[in-house]
């Protein structure tokens, strides 16, 4: 992970605070080191520093330097712009970050050519898709063979086939994100075995990658050795340069392997294990704001463990405040997601409080007439929906939509579908079903076009339209759309996620009202099986489904 390189700078910041008038801050802008392609300095990159009056342009070999008069060693300076046509920053959050002034430790900026990024992403995506499809076809063939040989029942075959489809669809959803991650992985400084592991991952050879990671020995032992060295470093005032390099390399190596393990487990929809490896990363790389946010988001979305996710968001906010200042896009963004997590936990007052904190930050950093603020207004509108304050919900949602219409030129931007969806919910609650259907269909049309049918945003639109048809007493169309929502949620999250359980429950309830007790019983039993896996057999939610099933079975007996 490229951000690990920054740890050496942070350590260097703590070394000396002696006065150094007129000392030069050295730096270099270089390319990523990739398989078969060494890192090179980039000439002609424009760098701006807030505390320095003139723009700086990198020279031969990507080198640059500037002098900050009156600065002490360790005093902060802020990089505000890094730009060269045809190149992008690897570390997207570098602009606006505060660095420590040092006459001995250079600033290292890593960029990637846009054409190379697209080529590498496509190569990695193509190999991942090919490998995923091959594995899927092999497993389907094996299942069909088992069915033909009657070593499994038709029911077992269907269950395993559905699980296989869910796992395949989940991995396909992850491929684009993983391709971006691996296409921007810097090979500079990696050991030979780590290089080979990374190349195996990029070539979709996950089995070999797993073997290579495991060949390094126990994670617990490796982590213990690293932690021992870190403790030794803290105690020693004169830590040798070699030990410093060992710590940096071993930390980067562990983090790479933890993320690779996360990728392997996430691709098989083993979300508890995948989250475990993300948490090991942030246990070691404690101040990495992006990884803390990513860990929180994964736990929130896939495990729905909201208190656990909230803890990581709060840690991310603390470090973002230290690194970017109290008022920045980063602190505004994280405050917003803390508010969303409180929303998921059902604490609407706390959620409103944190969303208004985010608005205050955006107002100070960039003003309120921008897409970031528009999203917060949309979220606040959703909170007021939950509080049954429909007039306020409509006010905030329309305010967010108005800002989006004025500031976002790309009308395929999915922020619009969030506004349309929320307006659909508001008008449904107001009893204006015609207007509600108009907005829900606008949201669905955009999400199907941009995301495709198997995405959680599209699933939400299917589900809301299904509920609206139910209110219109059109149970036939209601079932069609809720079934679509079920299929989409299952493709994204697998068969046991609460969103999937909710769609099963909704369909069971409709069949129950229609006195189709056999159908209702079938869907409640599917929901029970999912509950047992997600919540556990003794959970109160699981017991509720057993009670539903017992009630229906008794009613069927009495017919």
C-alpha positions as CSV (number, residue, x, y, z in Angstrom):
1,X,0.0,0.0,0.0
2,X,1.5,3.3,-1.1
3,X,0.5,5.1,1.9
4,X,2.8,3.0,4.0
5,X,5.7,4.9,2.5
6,X,4.5,8.0,4.4
7,X,5.2,6.3,7.7
8,X,8.9,7.0,7.4
9,X,8.1,10.7,6.9
10,X,6.0,10.8,10.0
11,X,8.8,9.2,12.0
12,X,11.2,11.7,10.6
13,X,8.9,14.5,11.7
14,X,9.5,13.7,15.3
15,X,13.3,13.6,15.2
16,X,14.3,17.3,15.5
17,X,12.8,20.6,16.2
18,X,16.0,22.7,16.1
19,X,15.8,26.1,14.4
20,X,16.7,25.9,10.7
21,X,16.3,29.3,8.9
22,X,16.3,29.0,5.2
23,X,16.9,25.3,5.0
24,X,15.6,23.6,1.8
25,X,12.8,21.0,1.7
26,X,13.8,18.4,-1.0
27,X,11.4,16.3,-2.8
28,X,10.9,14.0,-5.8
29,X,7.9,13.1,-8.0
30,X,8.1,9.6,-9.5
31,X,6.1,7.0,-11.2
32,X,4.8,3.8,-9.7
33,X,7.2,0.8,-10.0
34,X,5.3,-1.9,-11.7
35,X,6.1,-5.5,-12.9
36,X,8.8,-5.1,-15.5
37,X,8.7,-1.3,-15.3
38,X,11.1,0.5,-12.9
39,X,10.1,3.7,-11.1
40,X,11.2,6.9,-12.9
41,X,11.3,10.6,-11.9
42,X,8.7,12.7,-13.6
43,X,9.8,16.1,-15.0
44,X,7.5,19.1,-15.4
45,X,5.1,18.4,-12.6
46,X,3.6,21.5,-11.0
47,X,3.6,21.5,-7.2
48,X,2.1,24.3,-5.1
49,X,2.7,24.7,-1.3
50,X,0.4,27.0,0.6
51,X,3.2,28.5,2.7
52,X,5.4,29.1,-0.4
53,X,4.5,32.0,-2.8
54,X,5.5,30.5,-6.2
55,X,4.6,27.3,-8.0
56,X,7.4,24.7,-8.1
57,X,8.1,22.6,-11.2
58,X,9.9,19.3,-10.9
59,X,13.2,19.1,-12.8
60,X,15.3,16.2,-14.3
61,X,14.7,13.0,-12.4
62,X,11.5,14.4,-10.9
63,X,13.5,16.4,-8.2
64,X,12.3,19.7,-6.7
65,X,13.1,21.9,-3.7
66,X,11.9,25.0,-2.0
67,X,12.8,27.1,1.0
68,X,10.5,28.2,3.8
69,X,12.1,31.1,5.6
70,X,11.8,31.0,9.3
71,X,10.5,27.4,9.5
72,X,11.8,25.1,12.2
73,X,12.5,21.4,11.7
74,X,9.1,19.7,12.1
75,X,7.0,22.8,11.4
76,X,4.0,22.0,9.1
77,X,3.6,22.9,5.5
78,X,0.7,22.0,3.2
79,X,0.8,20.7,-0.4
80,X,-2.2,22.3,-2.2
81,X,-1.7,21.2,-5.8
82,X,0.2,18.5,-7.8
83,X,-0.6,18.5,-11.5
84,X,0.7,17.3,-14.8
85,X,-1.4,16.6,-17.9
86,X,-1.9,12.9,-18.5
87,X,-0.9,11.9,-14.9
88,X,-2.9,11.3,-11.7
89,X,-1.8,11.2,-8.1
90,X,-1.7,7.7,-6.6
91,X,-2.5,9.0,-3.1
92,X,-5.8,10.8,-3.8
93,X,-5.7,12.6,-0.4
94,X,-2.2,14.0,-0.7
95,X,-3.5,17.5,-1.7
96,X,-4.3,19.4,1.4
97,X,-2.2,17.1,3.7
98,X,0.2,18.7,6.1
99,X,3.8,17.6,6.0
100,X,6.7,18.3,8.4
101,X,9.5,20.5,7.2
102,X,12.8,18.6,7.1
103,X,16.2,19.5,5.7
104,X,17.1,15.7,5.6
105,X,13.9,13.8,4.7
106,X,12.6,14.4,1.2
107,X,8.9,14.5,0.3
108,X,8.1,11.7,-2.1
109,X,5.1,12.1,-4.4
110,X,4.0,9.2,-6.6
111,X,2.0,9.6,-9.8
112,X,0.7,7.3,-12.5
113,X,0.2,7.9,-16.2
114,X,-3.6,7.8,-16.9
115,X,-3.0,5.5,-20.0
116,X,-1.0,3.1,-17.9
117,X,-3.6,3.0,-15.2
118,X,-6.4,2.2,-17.7
119,X,-4.3,-0.5,-19.4
120,X,-3.3,-2.1,-16.1
121,X,-6.8,-2.0,-14.7
122,X,-8.2,-3.6,-17.9
123,X,-5.5,-6.3,-17.8
124,X,-6.3,-7.1,-14.2
125,X,-10.1,-7.0,-14.7
126,X,-9.9,-9.2,-17.7
127,X,-7.8,-11.8,-15.9
128,X,-10.0,-11.7,-12.9
129,X,-13.2,-12.1,-14.9
130,X,-11.7,-15.0,-16.9
131,X,-10.6,-16.8,-13.8
132,X,-13.9,-16.2,-12.0
133,X,-15.9,-17.5,-14.9
134,X,-13.6,-20.5,-15.3
135,X,-13.9,-21.4,-11.6
136,X,-17.7,-20.8,-11.8
137,X,-18.1,-23.1,-14.8
138,X,-16.0,-25.8,-13.1
139,X,-18.0,-25.7,-9.9
140,X,-21.3,-25.7,-11.8
141,X,-20.1,-28.7,-13.8
142,X,-19.1,-30.5,-10.6
143,X,-22.5,-29.8,-9.1
144,X,-24.4,-31.0,-12.1
145,X,-22.3,-34.2,-12.1
146,X,-23.2,-34.8,-8.4
147,X,-26.9,-34.3,-9.3
148,X,-26.7,-36.6,-12.2
149,X,-24.9,-39.3,-10.1
150,X,-27.5,-38.7,-7.4
151,X,-24.9,-38.0,-4.7
152,X,-26.9,-34.9,-3.8
153,X,-30.6,-34.2,-3.8
154,X,-32.4,-31.8,-6.1
155,X,-33.0,-29.5,-3.1
156,X,-29.3,-29.6,-2.1
157,X,-28.3,-28.9,-5.7
158,X,-30.6,-25.8,-5.9
159,X,-29.2,-24.5,-2.6
160,X,-25.6,-25.0,-3.6
161,X,-26.3,-23.5,-7.1
162,X,-27.9,-20.4,-5.6
163,X,-24.9,-20.0,-3.1
164,X,-22.5,-20.4,-6.0
165,X,-24.3,-17.8,-8.0
166,X,-24.3,-15.4,-5.1
167,X,-20.6,-15.8,-4.5
168,X,-19.8,-15.4,-8.2
169,X,-21.9,-12.2,-8.4
170,X,-20.3,-10.8,-5.3
171,X,-16.8,-11.3,-6.6
172,X,-17.7,-9.7,-9.9
173,X,-19.0,-6.7,-7.9
174,X,-15.5,-6.4,-6.3
175,X,-13.4,-6.8,-9.4
176,X,-13.4,-3.1,-10.5
177,X,-12.6,-1.9,-7.0
178,X,-9.8,-4.5,-6.6
179,X,-8.4,-3.7,-10.1
180,X,-8.0,0.0,-9.2
181,X,-6.3,-1.0,-6.0
182,X,-3.8,-3.4,-7.6
183,X,-3.2,-1.2,-10.7
184,X,-2.0,1.6,-8.3
185,X,0.2,-0.7,-6.2
186,X,3.8,0.5,-6.0
187,X,6.3,-2.4,-6.3
188,X,9.2,-0.2,-5.1
189,X,10.8,-1.7,-2.0
190,X,8.9,-4.9,-2.1
191,X,10.7,-8.2,-1.3
192,X,10.9,-10.8,-4.1
193,X,8.1,-13.0,-2.5
194,X,5.9,-10.0,-2.1
195,X,6.4,-9.0,-5.8
196,X,5.5,-12.6,-6.8
197,X,2.4,-12.5,-4.6
198,X,1.2,-9.2,-6.0
199,X,1.7,-10.5,-9.6
200,X,-0.2,-13.6,-8.8
201,X,-3.1,-11.5,-7.5
202,X,-3.0,-9.3,-10.6
203,X,-3.0,-12.4,-12.8
204,X,-6.0,-13.9,-10.8
205,X,-3.8,-16.8,-9.5
206,X,-5.3,-16.5,-6.0
207,X,-4.4,-20.1,-5.0
208,X,-0.7,-19.4,-5.6
209,X,-0.9,-16.0,-3.9
210,X,-2.4,-17.7,-0.9
211,X,0.4,-20.3,-0.8
212,X,3.1,-17.5,-1.0
213,X,1.5,-15.5,1.8
214,X,1.3,-18.7,4.0
215,X,4.9,-19.6,3.2
216,X,6.1,-16.6,5.1
217,X,4.9,-18.2,8.4
218,X,2.2,-17.5,10.9
219,X,0.6,-14.1,10.9
220,X,0.6,-14.0,14.6
221,X,4.4,-14.7,14.7
222,X,5.1,-12.1,12.0
223,X,3.0,-9.5,13.8
224,X,4.6,-10.3,17.2
225,X,8.1,-9.9,15.6
226,X,7.0,-6.6,14.1
227,X,5.4,-5.3,17.3
228,X,8.6,-6.2,19.3
229,X,10.6,-4.2,16.8
230,X,8.2,-1.3,17.1
231,X,8.5,-1.4,20.9
232,X,12.3,-1.5,20.7
233,X,12.1,1.5,18.4
234,X,10.1,3.5,20.9
235,X,12.6,2.7,23.7
236,X,15.7,3.4,21.7
237,X,16.7,7.0,21.0
238,X,19.3,6.0,18.5
239,X,17.6,3.3,16.4
240,X,19.8,2.1,13.6
241,X,18.8,3.0,10.1
242,X,18.7,-0.7,9.1
243,X,16.1,-1.4,11.8
244,X,14.1,1.6,10.6
245,X,14.1,0.2,7.1
246,X,13.2,-3.3,8.4
247,X,10.2,-1.9,10.3
248,X,9.0,0.0,7.3
249,X,9.4,-2.9,4.9
250,X,7.9,-5.5,7.2
251,X,4.9,-3.2,8.0
252,X,4.3,-2.6,4.3
253,X,4.7,-6.4,3.6
254,X,2.2,-7.3,6.3
255,X,-0.3,-4.8,5.1
256,X,0.0,-6.0,1.5
257,X,-0.6,-9.6,2.6
258,X,-3.5,-8.7,4.9
259,X,-5.2,-6.8,2.1
260,X,-4.5,-9.8,-0.3
261,X,-6.1,-12.1,2.3
262,X,-9.0,-9.7,2.5
263,X,-9.4,-9.9,-1.3
264,X,-9.3,-13.7,-1.3
265,X,-11.9,-14.0,1.5
266,X,-14.1,-11.2,0.1
267,X,-14.1,-12.9,-3.3
268,X,-15.6,-16.0,-1.7
269,X,-18.1,-13.9,0.3
270,X,-16.5,-14.8,3.6
271,X,-17.2,-11.4,5.0
272,X,-16.4,-12.0,8.7
273,X,-12.9,-13.2,7.7
274,X,-12.5,-10.4,5.2
275,X,-13.3,-7.8,7.9
276,X,-10.9,-9.5,10.2
277,X,-8.0,-8.9,7.8
278,X,-9.0,-5.2,7.4
279,X,-9.0,-4.8,11.1
280,X,-5.5,-6.3,11.4
281,X,-4.4,-3.7,8.9
282,X,-5.7,-0.7,10.9
283,X,-4.4,-2.3,14.1
284,X,-0.9,-1.9,12.6
285,X,-1.3,1.2,10.5
286,X,-3.2,3.1,13.1
287,X,-3.3,6.5,11.5
288,X,-4.3,5.6,7.9
289,X,-7.5,7.6,7.4
290,X,-8.4,6.0,4.1
291,X,-8.1,2.5,5.5
292,X,-10.0,3.3,8.7
293,X,-12.8,4.7,6.5
294,X,-12.7,1.6,4.2
295,X,-12.8,-0.8,7.2
296,X,-15.7,1.1,8.8
297,X,-17.7,1.1,5.5
298,X,-17.1,-2.6,4.9
299,X,-18.3,-3.6,8.4
300,X,-21.3,-1.2,8.1
301,X,-22.4,-2.5,4.7
302,X,-21.6,-6.2,4.7
303,X,-21.8,-7.1,8.4
304,X,-24.3,-4.4,9.6
305,X,-22.3,-4.2,12.9
306,X,-23.0,-0.5,13.4
307,X,-21.3,0.1,16.8
308,X,-18.2,-1.6,15.5
309,X,-18.2,0.5,12.3
310,X,-18.8,3.7,14.3
311,X,-15.6,3.0,16.3
312,X,-13.5,3.0,13.1
313,X,-15.2,6.1,11.7
314,X,-14.5,7.9,15.0
315,X,-10.8,6.9,14.8
316,X,-10.7,8.0,11.2
317,X,-12.1,11.4,12.2
318,X,-9.6,11.9,15.0
319,X,-6.6,11.2,12.6
320,X,-8.2,13.3,9.8
321,X,-8.4,16.3,12.1
322,X,-4.7,15.8,13.1
323,X,-3.6,15.4,9.4
324,X,-5.8,17.8,7.5
325,X,-7.0,20.2,10.2
326,X,-10.4,20.5,11.9
327,X,-12.0,22.0,8.7
328,X,-11.4,19.9,5.5
329,X,-13.3,17.8,3.0
330,X,-12.0,14.7,4.8
331,X,-13.4,15.7,8.2
332,X,-16.7,16.8,6.6
333,X,-17.0,13.5,4.8
334,X,-16.3,11.4,7.9
335,X,-18.7,13.4,10.0
336,X,-21.4,12.7,7.4
337,X,-20.7,9.0,7.6
338,X,-20.8,9.0,11.4
339,X,-24.2,10.6,11.0
340,X,-25.3,7.9,8.6
341,X,-24.1,5.2,11.0
342,X,-26.2,6.7,13.8
343,X,-29.1,6.7,11.4
344,X,-28.6,2.9,10.8
345,X,-28.5,2.5,14.6
346,X,-31.9,4.3,14.9
347,X,-30.5,7.3,16.8
348,X,-32.0,10.1,14.6
349,X,-31.1,13.0,16.9
350,X,-27.4,12.0,16.9
351,X,-27.6,11.5,13.2
352,X,-29.0,15.0,12.7
353,X,-26.3,16.4,15.0
354,X,-23.5,14.9,13.0
355,X,-25.0,15.8,9.6
356,X,-25.2,19.4,10.7
357,X,-21.5,19.2,11.8
358,X,-20.7,18.1,8.3
359,X,-22.6,21.0,6.8
360,X,-20.8,23.5,9.1
361,X,-17.4,22.0,8.0
362,X,-18.4,22.2,4.3
363,X,-19.6,25.8,4.7
364,X,-16.3,26.8,6.1
365,X,-14.1,24.8,3.7
366,X,-15.9,25.3,0.3
367,X,-19.3,26.9,0.8
368,X,-22.7,25.1,0.7
369,X,-23.3,25.5,-3.0
370,X,-21.5,22.2,-4.0
371,X,-22.3,18.5,-4.4
372,X,-20.8,17.6,-1.0
373,X,-23.3,19.8,0.8
374,X,-26.1,18.6,-1.5
375,X,-25.5,15.0,-0.4
376,X,-25.8,16.1,3.3
377,X,-29.1,17.9,2.6
378,X,-30.4,14.7,1.0
379,X,-29.3,12.6,4.0
380,X,-31.0,15.1,6.4
381,X,-34.2,14.8,4.3
382,X,-34.0,11.0,4.8
383,X,-33.7,11.4,8.5
384,X,-36.8,13.6,8.7
385,X,-38.6,10.9,6.7
386,X,-37.8,8.5,9.5
387,X,-39.0,11.1,12.1
388,X,-42.3,11.5,10.1
389,X,-41.5,15.2,9.5
390,X,-42.5,15.1,5.9
391,X,-42.5,18.8,5.2
392,X,-39.0,19.2,6.5
393,X,-38.0,16.0,4.6
394,X,-39.3,17.5,1.4
395,X,-37.6,20.9,2.1
396,X,-34.1,19.4,2.6
397,X,-34.4,16.8,-0.2
398,X,-35.5,19.5,-2.8
399,X,-32.7,21.8,-1.5
400,X,-30.2,19.1,-2.2
401,X,-31.6,18.3,-5.6
402,X,-31.6,22.0,-6.5
403,X,-27.9,22.3,-5.7
404,X,-27.1,19.1,-7.7
405,X,-29.0,20.5,-10.7
406,X,-26.9,23.7,-10.6
407,X,-23.5,22.1,-9.8
408,X,-23.4,18.7,-11.4
409,X,-23.3,18.6,-15.2
410,X,-23.2,14.8,-15.5
411,X,-26.9,13.9,-15.2
412,X,-25.9,10.2,-14.9
413,X,-24.3,11.1,-11.5
414,X,-25.9,8.6,-9.1
415,X,-26.4,11.4,-6.5
416,X,-29.5,12.3,-8.5
417,X,-31.1,8.9,-8.0
418,X,-30.7,9.3,-4.3
419,X,-32.8,12.5,-4.4
420,X,-35.4,10.9,-6.7
421,X,-35.6,7.8,-4.4
422,X,-36.2,9.9,-1.3
423,X,-38.8,12.1,-3.0
424,X,-40.6,8.9,-4.0
425,X,-40.6,7.8,-0.3
426,X,-41.8,11.2,0.8
427,X,-44.7,11.4,-1.6
428,X,-45.6,7.8,-0.8
429,X,-45.9,8.8,2.9
430,X,-47.9,11.8,1.9
431,X,-50.3,9.6,-0.1
432,X,-49.5,11.1,-3.5
433,X,-48.8,7.7,-5.1
434,X,-48.8,9.1,-8.7
435,X,-45.9,11.5,-7.9
436,X,-44.2,8.8,-5.8
437,X,-44.2,6.4,-8.7
438,X,-42.9,9.1,-11.0
439,X,-39.8,9.7,-8.8
440,X,-39.2,6.0,-8.0
441,X,-39.2,5.2,-11.7
442,X,-36.8,8.0,-12.4
443,X,-34.4,6.6,-9.7
444,X,-34.8,3.1,-11.1
445,X,-34.2,4.1,-14.7
446,X,-30.9,5.8,-13.8
447,X,-29.7,3.0,-11.5
448,X,-30.5,0.3,-14.0
449,X,-28.7,2.3,-16.7
450,X,-25.6,3.2,-14.7
451,X,-25.3,0.3,-12.2
452,X,-27.2,-2.5,-13.9
453,X,-29.9,-4.7,-12.3
454,X,-27.6,-6.4,-9.7
455,X,-26.6,-3.5,-7.4
456,X,-27.9,-2.6,-4.0
457,X,-29.0,0.8,-5.2
458,X,-31.1,-0.7,-7.9
459,X,-32.4,-3.3,-5.4
460,X,-33.6,-0.5,-3.2
461,X,-35.6,1.1,-6.1
462,X,-37.1,-2.3,-6.9
463,X,-38.1,-2.7,-3.3
464,X,-39.6,0.8,-2.9
465,X,-41.6,0.3,-6.1
466,X,-42.8,-3.0,-4.8
467,X,-44.0,-1.4,-1.6
468,X,-45.8,1.3,-3.5
469,X,-47.6,-1.2,-5.6
470,X,-48.6,-2.9,-2.4
471,X,-50.1,0.4,-1.1
472,X,-52.0,0.6,-4.5
473,X,-53.3,-2.9,-3.7
474,X,-51.6,-4.3,-6.8
475,X,-50.1,-7.4,-5.2
476,X,-49.1,-9.0,-8.5
477,X,-46.8,-6.1,-9.4
478,X,-45.7,-5.7,-5.8
479,X,-44.4,-9.3,-5.8
480,X,-42.7,-8.9,-9.1
481,X,-40.6,-5.9,-7.9
482,X,-39.9,-7.3,-4.4
483,X,-38.7,-10.5,-6.1
484,X,-36.4,-8.4,-8.3
485,X,-35.1,-6.6,-5.1
486,X,-34.5,-10.0,-3.5
487,X,-32.5,-11.3,-6.5
488,X,-30.4,-8.1,-6.7
489,X,-29.7,-8.0,-3.0
490,X,-28.7,-11.6,-3.0
491,X,-26.3,-11.0,-6.0
492,X,-24.5,-8.3,-4.0
493,X,-24.6,-9.5,-0.4
494,X,-25.2,-13.3,-0.6
495,X,-28.3,-15.3,0.6
496,X,-28.1,-14.5,4.3
497,X,-27.9,-10.7,4.5
498,X,-30.7,-8.9,6.4
499,X,-31.7,-7.0,3.2
500,X,-32.4,-10.4,1.6
501,X,-34.3,-11.6,4.7
502,X,-36.4,-8.5,4.5
503,X,-37.5,-9.1,1.0
504,X,-38.4,-12.7,1.8
505,X,-40.4,-11.5,4.7
506,X,-42.3,-9.0,2.6
507,X,-43.2,-11.6,0.0
508,X,-44.3,-14.0,2.7
509,X,-46.5,-11.3,4.2
510,X,-48.2,-10.6,0.9
511,X,-48.9,-14.3,0.3
512,X,-50.2,-14.6,3.8
513,X,-52.7,-11.7,3.3
514,X,-53.8,-13.5,0.0
515,X,-54.4,-16.6,2.1
516,X,-51.8,-18.5,0.0
517,X,-50.4,-20.1,3.2
518,X,-48.2,-22.6,1.4
519,X,-46.4,-19.9,-0.4
520,X,-46.1,-17.8,2.7
521,X,-44.7,-20.7,4.6
522,X,-42.1,-21.4,1.9
523,X,-40.8,-17.8,2.1
524,X,-40.8,-17.7,5.9
525,X,-38.8,-20.9,6.0
526,X,-36.2,-19.4,3.6
527,X,-36.1,-16.3,5.8
528,X,-35.6,-18.5,8.9
529,X,-32.7,-20.4,7.3
530,X,-31.0,-17.1,6.5
531,X,-31.6,-15.7,10.0
532,X,-30.0,-18.8,11.6
533,X,-26.9,-18.2,9.6
534,X,-26.7,-14.4,10.0
535,X,-28.0,-13.9,13.6
536,X,-27.5,-17.4,15.1
537,X,-30.1,-20.1,16.0
538,X,-30.8,-18.6,19.5
539,X,-31.2,-15.0,18.4
540,X,-34.6,-13.3,19.2
541,X,-35.1,-12.4,15.5
542,X,-34.6,-16.1,14.6
543,X,-37.1,-17.1,17.2
544,X,-39.7,-14.7,15.8
545,X,-39.5,-16.5,12.5
546,X,-40.0,-19.8,14.1
547,X,-43.1,-18.4,15.8
548,X,-44.4,-17.1,12.4
549,X,-43.9,-20.6,10.9
550,X,-45.6,-22.3,13.8
551,X,-48.6,-20.0,13.4
552,X,-48.9,-20.6,9.7
553,X,-48.5,-24.4,10.1
554,X,-51.2,-24.5,12.7
555,X,-53.5,-22.5,10.4
556,X,-52.8,-24.9,7.5
557,X,-53.8,-27.8,9.7
558,X,-57.1,-26.2,10.6
559,X,-58.1,-25.7,6.9
